[in-house]
Amino acid sequence: MKKMLFLFFTFLFSVIRADFTVQVGSLNSENAAKRHISTLKSKIDTAKCYVLRSELKDGRIVFRVRFGRFRDMASAEKYKSSFIDKGVDSVVSRYEDPGYEISYTDDAGPAPLPDNTEETKIIAIKDTPAGIIKIDAPDDTKTKMIEDKTFEYRLGIINRKWLIAVQQEKEKEIIEELITEYTGLINEYLDSREVFKGYYMIAHCYLQIGDLDMTLRYLDRSIESAPSDEKAAIMYEKGFMVYIYQRDFQRAIDIFKRLFFEFPDSAWAHAAQNIVNEILKYKVYMDH
């Protein structure tokens, strides 16, 4: 139970507050990473680059070259797009602490609204499976500042409401409202690569009111729509719930078998194996 709650609240807080960076390379040694930074000097501001040492699941060590630190994904996406235009392979990643302080790259904040009301374009931002894209509105619209309302940003707003309710011990009073808000957000961003997070949060809403069938149904939707690096954790949680709440040992084992097959090297597969071993020991005990 403690492991499951830890997973849930870790997820909840990570969605609410996360910094981002732009990865521009991944090398096998620190010296190679530094040489790579040197080759980029003519294309990007390498003074904002740093090297992050990372251990892969198979135990290999890589040195990731990353650029900057951003308060939101949209700012990082802006830089990534400009780098790609210059021929630099780039991808937006969540910021990870390299062991020393990295200053925020863009602290200026959004540009102020213009004093005049001349007719110009509205720039909106939309979250899509390919990333965040800008949309130009018709030329005859008034100048406006459109806030970045990506799926993850808006999900964070709903999550904050939940956390405040938890702190005030009013959580169950707003569960139905939360489900409605999460559902509306999902329907608005069905093509988003982040939509699995909305399904996951709805699953936990139903868990709070004791509806396990709906909980498992929405965990299934979360698993189906999640990227591969997120599926294993959610799959483990589903199997754990079936084991703890339903006491349906065979169904739990079947879920964990799928986890073993699809993600054999993940930490969640190892954790699931421990539960399967407990189940098998219990069955042997009961058979005697």
C-alpha positions as a printed Julia matrix, in Angstrom:
288×3 Matrix{Float64}:
   0.0     0.0     0.0
   2.77    2.45    0.92
   4.52    1.81   -2.4
   1.34    2.46   -4.35
   0.61    5.72   -2.48
   4.22    6.81   -2.98
   3.87    6.2    -6.74
   0.62    8.17   -6.87
   1.8    11.22   -4.96
   5.17   11.22   -6.75
   3.23   11.34  -10.01
   0.88   14.02   -8.69
   3.66   16.35   -7.61
   5.73   15.74  -10.75
   2.84   16.81  -12.97
   2.23   19.95  -10.91
   5.79   21.24  -10.93
   8.48   20.26  -13.38
  11.33   22.03  -15.1
  12.47   21.18  -18.6
  15.66   21.22  -20.64
  16.72   20.58  -24.23
  18.96   17.58  -24.87
  21.34   18.07  -27.8
  23.44   14.93  -27.53
  24.2    11.72  -25.65
  27.77   10.36  -25.64
  29.64    7.43  -24.13
  32.24    9.49  -22.25
  32.5    12.86  -20.56
  35.33   13.94  -22.86
  33.26   13.05  -25.92
  30.36   15.07  -24.5
  32.63   18.1   -24.02
  33.98   17.75  -27.57
  30.41   17.61  -28.83
  29.65   20.9   -27.06
  32.64   22.45  -28.85
  31.23   21.42  -32.24
  27.99   23.24  -31.46
  29.54   26.65  -30.75
  28.71   28.02  -34.18
  25.05   27.02  -33.87
  23.91   27.53  -30.27
  24.95   29.38  -27.11
  27.1    26.61  -25.63
  27.66   28.62  -22.44
  24.23   27.33  -21.43
  25.16   23.69  -22.1
  26.05   21.22  -19.36
  26.75   17.49  -19.08
  24.55   15.1   -17.11
  25.92   11.68  -16.16
  23.17    9.04  -16.4
  22.97    5.31  -15.81
  20.8     3.34  -18.24
  18.66    0.36  -17.26
  21.27   -2.06  -18.6
  23.93   -0.49  -16.37
  25.7     1.48  -19.11
  26.77    5.06  -18.32
  26.05    7.84  -20.79
  26.8    11.54  -20.71
  23.88   13.66  -21.89
  24.56   17.11  -23.3
  21.77   19.43  -22.26
  20.95   23.06  -22.87
  19.38   25.36  -20.31
  16.69   25.01  -17.72
  13.12   26.13  -18.4
  10.11   26.65  -16.16
   7.7    25.25  -18.76
   7.72   22.92  -21.73
   6.64   25.6   -24.21
   9.82   27.64  -23.62
  11.99   24.55  -24.06
  10.12   23.62  -27.23
  10.86   27.07  -28.65
  14.6    26.54  -28.28
  14.39   22.96  -29.54
  12.67   24.09  -32.73
  15.32   26.74  -33.37
  18.09   24.18  -32.81
  16.53   21.72  -35.25
  16.3    24.5   -37.84
  20.08   24.89  -37.42
  20.68   21.18  -37.92
  21.14   20.26  -34.25
  19.3    17.09  -33.21
  17.32   18.07  -30.14
  14.62   16.76  -27.83
  12.84   18.3   -24.85
  13.4    16.4   -21.59
  12.49   16.84  -17.97
  15.23   18.67  -16.09
  17.4    16.48  -13.84
  19.8    17.9   -11.29
  23.39   17.47  -12.57
  24.78   18.01   -9.07
  25.3    21.75   -9.32
  23.08   24.77   -9.82
  21.78   25.5   -13.32
  20.19   28.93  -13.69
  16.9    29.33  -15.5
  17.5    30.17  -19.14
  14.58   32.5   -19.66
  13.6    34.46  -16.59
  12.17   37.42  -18.46
   8.69   35.93  -18.49
   6.07   36.58  -21.18
   6.31   39.74  -23.23
   4.0    42.54  -22.05
   0.84   43.34  -23.95
   1.34   46.05  -26.58
  -0.06   49.49  -25.78
  -1.95   49.76  -29.06
  -4.85   47.61  -30.2
  -3.79   47.19  -33.81
  -5.14   44.09  -35.46
  -2.49   41.36  -35.43
  -2.22   37.61  -35.2
  -3.07   35.6   -32.1
  -0.51   32.93  -31.37
  -2.01   29.98  -29.54
  -0.2    26.86  -28.39
  -1.6    23.38  -28.84
  -0.35   20.09  -27.46
  -0.21   17.32  -30.1
   1.35   13.84  -30.33
   4.22   15.45  -32.24
   4.81   18.06  -29.56
   3.68   21.62  -28.97
   2.84   23.61  -32.09
   1.94   27.24  -32.67
  -1.27   28.17  -34.42
  -1.71   31.5   -36.19
  -5.2    32.95  -35.89
  -6.79   35.05  -38.69
  -5.25   38.48  -39.3
  -8.46   40.35  -38.45
  -8.38   39.46  -34.74
  -7.32   41.83  -31.96
  -3.93   41.49  -30.32
  -4.11   39.27  -27.25
  -1.72   37.45  -24.98
  -2.61   33.75  -25.14
  -1.42   31.81  -22.13
   0.28   28.48  -22.69
  -2.48   26.04  -21.84
  -0.91   22.74  -22.78
  -2.48   19.59  -21.42
   0.13   19.21  -18.7
  -0.19   22.81  -17.56
  -3.96   22.52  -17.21
  -3.7    19.11  -15.58
  -1.46   20.69  -12.96
  -4.16   23.24  -12.12
  -6.68   20.47  -11.42
  -4.11   18.53   -9.43
  -3.4    21.55   -7.26
  -7.11   21.77   -6.46
  -6.98   18.13   -5.34
  -3.93   18.7    -3.16
  -5.54   21.71   -1.47
  -8.65   19.6    -0.79
  -6.46   16.89    0.75
  -4.78   19.46    3.01
  -8.2    20.76    4.08
  -9.56   17.22    4.52
 -12.3    17.93    1.97
 -11.07   15.52   -0.68
 -14.19   13.36   -0.98
 -16.39   16.44   -1.3
 -14.86   17.38   -4.64
 -14.12   13.97   -6.22
 -17.06   14.13   -8.63
 -16.03   17.64   -9.63
 -12.47   16.48  -10.22
 -13.64   13.57  -12.39
 -15.7    15.97  -14.49
 -12.75   18.36  -14.92
 -10.26   15.61  -15.79
 -12.73   14.11  -18.29
 -13.34   17.46  -19.95
  -9.61   18.06  -20.27
  -9.03   14.63  -21.8
 -11.82   15.15  -24.34
 -10.23   18.44  -25.35
  -6.77   16.9   -25.81
  -7.52   13.38  -27.03
  -4.52   13.45  -29.38
  -2.07   14.57  -26.7
   0.78   12.24  -25.81
   0.2    13.25  -22.17
  -3.45   12.16  -22.01
  -2.55    9.0   -20.07
  -1.94   11.21  -17.03
  -5.56   12.34  -17.07
  -6.82    8.76  -17.16
  -4.46    7.93  -14.3
  -5.81   10.73  -12.15
  -9.42    9.69  -12.85
  -8.52    6.15  -11.78
  -7.38    7.5    -8.42
 -10.5     9.6    -8.08
 -12.59    6.44   -8.33
 -10.27    4.68   -5.9
 -10.99    7.4    -3.33
 -14.73    6.66   -3.47
 -14.25    2.89   -3.42
 -15.21    2.1    -7.03
 -12.5    -0.42   -7.88
 -14.03   -1.51  -11.2
 -13.88    2.04  -12.54
 -10.41    2.47  -11.03
  -9.08   -0.52  -12.98
 -10.93    0.54  -16.12
  -9.21    3.93  -16.14
  -5.85    2.41  -15.28
  -6.31    0.28  -18.42
  -6.94    3.43  -20.45
  -3.87    5.01  -18.93
  -1.74    1.97  -19.82
  -3.09    1.91  -23.4
  -2.27    5.57  -24.02
   0.98    5.84  -22.0
   4.43    5.98  -23.63
   6.5     2.85  -23.14
   8.63    4.36  -20.37
   5.51    4.98  -18.25
   3.52    1.8   -18.92
   5.45   -0.49  -16.57
   4.77    1.59  -13.44
   1.03    1.87  -14.16
   0.8    -1.82  -15.05
   2.47   -2.7   -11.75
   0.02   -0.51   -9.87
  -2.94   -2.21  -11.54
  -1.64   -5.66  -10.59
  -0.96   -4.46   -7.05
  -4.53   -3.18   -6.68
  -5.99   -6.45   -7.93
  -3.77   -8.31   -5.46
  -4.51   -6.07   -2.44
  -8.14   -5.05   -2.95
  -9.72   -7.84   -4.99
  -7.52  -10.66   -3.66
  -7.81  -12.11   -7.16
  -4.42  -13.78   -7.17
  -4.62  -15.37  -10.61
  -5.68  -12.11  -12.27
  -2.83  -10.29  -10.51
  -0.36  -12.91  -11.73
  -1.68  -12.53  -15.3
  -1.16   -8.75  -15.14
   2.36   -9.21  -13.79
   3.14  -11.78  -16.49
   2.37   -9.15  -19.11
   4.68   -6.77  -17.23
   7.47   -9.39  -17.24
   7.0    -9.99  -20.96
   6.87   -6.35  -22.09
   9.31   -4.78  -19.6
  11.57   -7.59  -18.31
  14.42   -5.26  -17.32
  12.36   -2.65  -15.46
  12.45   -2.14  -11.71
   8.68   -2.65  -11.71
   9.11   -6.16  -13.13
  11.41   -6.97  -10.22
   8.88   -5.57   -7.72
   6.1    -7.56   -9.39
   8.16  -10.75   -9.15
   8.35  -10.28   -5.38
   4.55  -10.14   -5.18
   4.15  -13.2    -7.4
   6.54  -15.08   -5.11
   4.39  -14.07   -2.11
   1.25  -15.27   -3.89
   2.81  -18.62   -4.78
   4.02  -19.13   -1.21
   0.53  -18.34    0.09
  -1.03  -20.84   -2.36
   1.38  -23.56   -1.27
   0.53  -22.81    2.39
  -3.22  -22.93    1.72
  -2.92  -26.19   -0.23
  -1.45  -27.89    2.8
